[in-house]
Amino acid sequence: MKVSWNTSKAKEAVRQGGEKGLAAGAQLAFEASQNEVPVDTAQLKQSGKVLVKGKRATISYGAGLPDQRAVIVHEKLDLQHHTGTAKYLEVPVVASAQRVFQAIADGIRRKLR
């Protein structure tokens, strides 16, 4: 049996699969954070966004909201919330890490088939 290896094709498959997996993983982490965002007027929750560009994914909250509201709500542990909690992004992202890594690995695996 003859086996041939195309390094450039394999590298490209890993890049593409990794980026696709990263996008899927970022969406998983974002969805987990949406369950934890405090809801008063729903503006904070609605401001949540996922941006994936190449090998970088960003989850953000607060664009368009006044006075650093997203940061204040996230960081002030002494604020009381009827729905949701402080650290609404940090805790779910850390808790989702294994699922994100698995999504990246799955994306690569699919591209290498």
N, C-alpha and C positions, 0 to 999 in steps of 0.2 A: 504494500500500500504506500502510495506516495502522498506526502503531506507538504503543502506549500504554505508559506506565511507571508502575507502582504502587510508589512508593518504600517505603511501609511494608511491603508484602508482600516486596519485595526485601531489605529490612533484616532482616526476620524469617527469611527463607530463609538469609541469610548467617549469622545468629546460630545457628540450629538446625543448619545444615550444619557450621559451625565447631566447635560443641560435639560433634557426633557424630564429626567427623574427629579432634578432639582426643582423644576417648576411644579411637578406633582407634589413633592414633599413640602414646598413652601405653601401650597394651597392647603395641605393637611394641617400644617401648623397654624395658618390663618384661621381656618374653620374652628380649630380648638380654641383660639384666642377669642373668636366671636362669641363663644359660649360664656366667657368670663368678663366681657366688657360691661362695666356698670351702665345701666340705662336709666337716664332721667328724662331727657328730651329725645333720645335716640340719635342725636347728632354725632356723638362720639363714635358710636357703633357704625353708623353709616359712613363715617369718614375713613374707615379702615380700607386699606388697599394692599395688594400684592404686586410688586414689580419684579420681573425676572429679566435680566439682561446678561446673556452669556453665562458665565460661571458665578454670577452674583444674584442673590435674591434678597429683597427688602420687603419687610412687612411694616407698614406705618399706620399711624392714627393721628388725627388732629389737624390735617391740612384744611385750612379755611376756618378753623375755630379760633376764637379770640384767646388771648392771654395765656398761651401755653397750657390750655386746659388738659390736653391729653397727658402731658408730663406730670402735671399736678395730681390728677386723678390716679395715674399709675404709681407714683412714688409716695404719696401721703398715706401711710398705713393707718393713720388715725381717723380718716374719713369713713363715715358709715354709708353703706350702699344698700338699697332695698334689693337690687338685682345686680349681680356681678361682684367683682372684687378688685382691690388694688393689685398691682403686678399682673394685670389682665393679659399682658403680652409675654412678659418674662417667664412666668410659671408654665403656661401652655407650650411655649417654644421649647423650653428645657425638657418638659415631659414628652414632647413629640420627637425628640432627637432620634431615637431608634427607628421610628416610623419614617422619618425623613431620610435617614441613611439607607433604609431598606428600599424606599422609593427610588433613590439614586442608583442603587445596585440593580434594581429591577429594570430601570431604564437602560442601563449599560448592557445588561444581559440580553434584553430584547434586541438591541441594535447589533449585538455580536452573533446572533443566530443566522 
